Amino acid sequence: MNYIEDLNETVGLLWEKLEAWGDQAVLILPNLLLAILLVILTFYVAGFVRNWAGKFGSRFSHSQALVNLFLTLLYTGILLVGFFFALSVLRLDKVVVSLLAGVGVVGLALGFAFKDIAANFISGIIIAVQRPFRVGDNIETNEYFGTIERISLRTIDIRQVTGEMVHLPNKTVFENPLTNFSIYGTRRIDLEVGISYAEDLERVQRVVTEALQEVKNRLVTRDIEVMFDAFGDSSINFKARFWVSYRREVDYVSARSDAIIRIKKAFDANDILIPFPIRTLDFGIKGGEKLNEQLRSVNASFKSGFPLGNNGQ
């Protein structure tokens, strides 16, 4: 009997609890419906705002990656605000505070765990805003030279002139010196040449200047400069400098090659000598005797039939 009485008492308590939950559910049902409606409306508003902002995003930034990031943050921010309002309607304010605290702790932990990824991401955002280069530019950075194929919020992809693809982290590019060869669309070529000491230097200047007039891609608005700058070991050295239009690396390479060909032909036609390196050998002769005297002594010994060496051996 005691067992049956305990069971009935337990069932009664459980029933009372269920009735209390049912009464609370009935009371909270309007708020629950309002919260669900608020969440649905939040999704609609967030999608509408994202699509509307996407139509005007390209007008403010030429980086599609940056536009997509902004739209994603905007969409996520609106959803979070809507969810927090829905929880407030359900009188779950403490849950909202706990969620915010949890998000802060998780964000701090992730920041330490993925600091390099975060640094690349932030560097990518700064690069996208400043735009020091764009896709198609020829750049040199971190000992790599090539054409930019792709710019993302994590890496910059560079195709080298020899064909390899290099993926450089944005942090590495942002923190190190970078040379952009395409920003102005022009580039100067400096050719180092040496001529014989016997040549007329002013005549050489005229010949070189005339030879470079028709070089490929040369900018006719910029003067050709032929400047002597050093007395070399076997030649007088000068630099021929001129400017060319520059879009691709082949523009620079082909113009430089054409200039070398034209200078060589002009020198051949005008009998201007490009000397070979000359070296003077100094033999240290024992006792200070001159080399020609030593040679005469050796020749005389051979002619007289006496072999060299001690005691005729």
C-alpha angles and dihedrals in degrees: 000000000000090000092054092047092051091049093050090049092051092049090049092052091047091050091050089051092050091048090052091050090048092052090049091048091052090049094047095042095093091050090047092052090047091050092050090048090049092052092050091048090049091056090050094048093045092051092047093049092047092052092045093049091046091062091059100033095088090057092062100038134026091203110094090192090057091047091051091049092051092048092049092050091047092050093046093046093054091049092051092051090050093049092049091051090049091053090048090054088054088051092245095135092139089055089053091052091047091049092051091049091047092050090052093050093045091047091051092049093048090048091059094041096049102028093136092051090047091049091051090047094051091044089052090054092050091047090049091052098043095038099201088170140006139208110295097030121128110232139168120211137145089009092302123117126188149090122307109243101174140005118202134165090261109033144012114225115214124187108209121221088252091057104257120133115226122195108204120190112241091235091058092050094044095051099044134064115274131193118206110199095181102053096094099027092232136086136187122232119210116196120190114210134170128209134187121277088237095064127103102248096204090051089051090053092053094046093049093046092052092046093055097049095095100038114143115271093359115160106237090197091068122068124240111243124205109183127174110219112164148026103230130199092265105002146036107249127215139171124231109205128187139150129244136187108261129201102130133021090250089066090061097041096047093047091050092049092047091051092053091050093049094048092049092050092047092051092049092049092050098040093244111159126225098198127220116237111276123210126189113210117213114199114201103226117202114248093015095277117155119252095236091054090052090050092050090051092051093048091049091052092053093046092051090052096240114133120226122251140066117323091353092295 
